[in-house]
């Protein structure tokens, strides 16, 4: 999946900022400006499609981002958090 634009909803912005201490700008950087982001097919409920993005911000923060496709290269951000060690290793070998 090729993502060209992220779509944000207020509830998700608040959740990501409060629970995970991740700013929207960091998510945008990890997806579009840092080193190459890796997009992986995730698990959704039923027919729902989700994708995981493993990316690194310009400041060096490794982020795990979950998005839901919205068509025409758009994806709604569901959540974002720091990668765990396993995800960092996977990011480095992909």
Backbone as a ProteinNet text record, in pm:
[ID]
protein_1_A
[PRIMARY]
XXXXXXXXXXXXXXXXXXXXXXXXXXXXXXXXXXXXXXXXXXXXXXXXXXXXXXXXXXXXXXXXXXXXXXXXXXXXXXXXXXXXXXXXXXXXXX
[TERTIARY]
83.5	0	88.2	61.1	133.7	50.4	107.5	37.7	96.9	10.6	57.1	2.5	-101.2	-160.6	-219.3	-196.3	-255.8	-378.7	-481	-605.6	-614.4	-647.6	-651.8	-792.5	-828	-951.2	-911.5	-988.2	-954.4	-932.7	-1020.8	-1008.5	-874.8	-832.9	-706.2	-587.7	-596.2	-489.6	-470.2	-580.6	-573.1	-516.5	-564.2	-517.8	-366.4	-321.6	-179.8	-94.8	-139.8	-63.5	-60.8	-175.2	-183.4	-122.8	-164.3	-119.1	22.6	57.5	184.8	288.1	247.9	339.2	401.5	319.3	363.5	286.8	360.4	299.1	268.7	162.9	129.2	247	324.1	439.4	539.1	557.1	648.2	595.6	465.2	406.1	427.2	402.2	422.8	569.4	661.8	804.4	837.8	791.6	823.4	768.7	656	594.2	654	690.3	723.7	861.7	924.2	1046.2	1172.3	1159	1277	1328.6	1399.1	1441.9	1317.5	1335.7	1220.4	1133	1005.6	908.6	874.9	849.9	810.3	661.5	584.8	440.7	412.6	347.2	317.8	167.9	117.2	-25.3	-48.7	-145.1	-178.2	-300.7	-346.5	-465.8	-582.6	-690.4	-812.3	-922	-1029.9	-1144.7	-1230.1	-1256.4	-1338.8	-1277.3	-1352.8	-1307	-1223	-1215.3	-1141.8	-993	-936.9	-794.5	-720.6	-611.9	-523.8	-382	-302.1	-161.4	-78.2	40.3	136.6	246.5	286.8	399.6	509.3	627.3	745.5	829	854.2	927.2	1010	1099.6	1191.5	1178.9	1165.4	1154.4	1291	1290.7	1417.6	1500.6	1434.7	1504	1552.3	1525.6	1575.1	1478.9	1357.3	1258.6	1195.6	1191.7	1132.8	985.9	897.2	753.6	686.3	589.3	499.7	365.2	313.7	193.5	91.7	-32.9	-140.1	-231.8	-259.3	-346.9	-452.5	-560.6	-670.5	-681.7	-675.5	-683.9	-816.8	-807.7	-925.3	-937.4	-854.9	-861.8	-777.4	-735.7	-656.9	-531.7	-464.2	-339.3	-356	-480.4	-505.1	-518.8	-474.2	-486.3	-517.8	-617.7	-654.2	-563.4	-503.6	-416.5	-504	-480.2	-553.7	-475.9	-347.3	-262.7	-116.1	-32.8	112.3	180.4	290	364.5	509.4	594.3	733.6	741.6	833.3	854.3	915.9	881.9	951.4	1078	1158.1	1285.5	1267.8	1167.3	1142.5	1106.8	1023.4	984.7	1104.5	1193	1314	1402.6	1418.5	1499.1	1436	1304	1233.4	1249.8	1238.4	1255.5	1393.6	1494.5	1631.8	1663.3	1589.4	1620.1	1528.6	1420.3	1329	1380.9
-117.6	0	124.2	214.5	341.4	449	508.5	611.7	747.2	840.7	975.1	1082.5	1046.8	1144.9	1073.4	1130.9	1078.4	1160.5	1089.8	1153	1138.4	1248.6	1250.5	1276.4	1209.7	1238.6	1285.2	1378.7	1440.6	1337.8	1237.8	1138	1065.2	1029.7	958	1049	1175.3	1271	1278.4	1290.5	1299.8	1172	1058.3	929.5	913.9	942.5	926.9	1022.1	1145.1	1244.6	1211.8	1176.4	1153.6	1019.3	913	779.3	747	785.5	742.2	853.9	978	1093.2	1110.1	1087.3	1102.2	1219.2	1309	1424.4	1390.2	1451.3	1425.5	1452.3	1555.1	1587.3	1471.3	1402.7	1288.1	1174.7	1153.2	1048.5	1082.6	1208	1252.3	1233.9	1269.9	1252.8	1105.9	1020.5	877.7	816.7	867.6	813	868.8	997.2	1062.6	1127.2	1163.6	1242.9	1173.1	1078.3	1012.3	906.7	809.9	696.2	627.9	541.4	475.3	405.4	439.4	372.3	236.7	140.2	7	-9.7	-43.9	-63.4	-212.6	-264.1	-406.7	-427.8	-534.3	-567.5	-607.6	-545.6	-575.3	-662.9	-680	-760	-668.2	-685.2	-609.7	-704.6	-649.5	-730.7	-760.6	-886.1	-924.7	-881	-806	-758	-631.1	-573.7	-448.6	-467.9	-377.1	-382.6	-279.8	-323.5	-233.6	-253.6	-149.9	-158.2	-103.9	-162.8	-116.2	-44.2	68	141.5	145.9	100.7	111.6	223.7	327.6	441.9	510.1	595.8	666.4	815.8	894.1	1038.9	1099.6	1225.3	1294.6	1305.7	1304.6	1309.8	1174.4	1067.2	934	847.4	890.9	812.6	709.1	583.9	475.1	461.9	472.9	467.4	350	293	189.8	258.6	262.7	338.1	242.7	253.7	172.1	265	227.4	307.9	220.1	287	220.6	288.9	212.3	273.2	345.4	458.9	538.9	563.1	496.3	509	623	610.3	712.1	754.7	659.5	687.8	750.1	765.3	822.3	710.8	739.8	642.9	716.9	666.4	724.7	667.8	755.9	712.6	664	540.6	481.5	501.9	471	491.4	497.8	544.4	548.9	542.5	469.2	453.9	424.1	422.9	384.3	235.9	201.3	60.4	-11.3	-140.7	-222.8	-279.4	-352.1	-402.5	-495.7	-582.1	-673.5	-596.7	-495.6	-413.8	-336.6	-288.9	-219.4	-313.9	-436.8	-534.9	-563.3	-580.1	-606	-488.6	-368.2	-247.6	-244.7	-281.9	-273.2	-377.7	-491.1	-593.8	-588.2	-512.1	-503.5	-407.6
0	0	0	-89.2	-98.9	-28	75.5	152.3	116.4	77.4	42.1	135.7	212.5	304.6	425.7	544.2	666.3	703	748.9	791	943.1	1009.8	1156.2	1206.8	1317.2	1389.4	1529.1	1583.7	1711.8	1822.8	1830.6	1936.6	1930	1808	1792.3	1826.3	1788.7	1822.6	1973.1	2046	2192.2	2252.9	2207.3	2258.7	2238.3	2118.9	2086.8	2170.8	2185.8	2262.5	2411.1	2466.6	2611.1	2651.4	2586.9	2627.7	2581.7	2458.8	2401.5	2387.4	2417.4	2411.3	2272.6	2169.4	2030.9	1969.3	1905.4	1839.2	1692.8	1636.7	1495.9	1401.9	1430.4	1345.5	1340.9	1453.5	1456.3	1368.5	1370.7	1286.2	1139.4	1103.4	964.7	923.7	1010.6	981.2	958.9	1050.2	1040.9	912.4	866.4	745.3	617	617.9	491.5	482.5	594.8	586.6	634.8	723	777.1	681.5	739.1	658.7	603.3	509	446	549	547.4	633.7	573.2	658.7	614	640.8	539.6	552.9	547.8	651.5	662.8	678.4	622.6	636.9	780.9	845.4	984.5	994.3	1116.7	1142	1173.3	1102.4	1130.2	1172.9	1223.1	1263.4	1140.6	1115.2	1001.2	869.5	792.1	661.7	670.4	788.4	806.7	776.4	698.2	666.2	750.7	811	884.7	833.4	844	806.6	920.9	937.6	1036	961	1013.7	956.4	1061.2	1022.6	1107.3	1048.3	1126.8	1074.5	1180.6	1135	1224.1	1198.5	1305.6	1291.8	1261.1	1221.9	1196.5	1323.7	1439.7	1568.5	1616.7	1539.8	1574.4	1654	1672.1	1745.6	1652.4	1698	1619.9	1657.5	1557.7	1583.8	1514.6	1583.6	1531.6	1515.3	1393.3	1360.5	1298.4	1340.2	1283.5	1205.3	1079.7	994.8	929	889	817.2	681.5	571.2	438.4	416.5	347	314.2	164.4	85.2	-60	-113	-238.1	-309.4	-232.4	-168	-97.7	39	84.8	217.5	319.7	443.1	551.6	680.7	754.3	882.9	990.9	1070.7	1179.9	1295.3	1337.3	1449	1578.4	1576.7	1693.5	1650.3	1741.5	1718.9	1854.6	1859	1984.2	1950.5	2052.9	2032.1	1998.5	1908.6	1875.3	1994.9	2008.6	2106.4	2040.4	2115.8	2062.9	1943.7	1947.7	1836.6	1710	1723.8	1608.5	1552.3	1638.1	1592.3	1511.5	1559.5	1484.6	1349.8	1349.1	1222.6	1126.8	1178.2	1095.9	1031.6	1108.5	1057	951.1	950.6	850.6	728.5	735.6	620.8	514.9
[MASK]
++++++++++++++++++++++++++++++++++++++++++++++++++++++++++++++++++++++++++++++++++++++++++++++

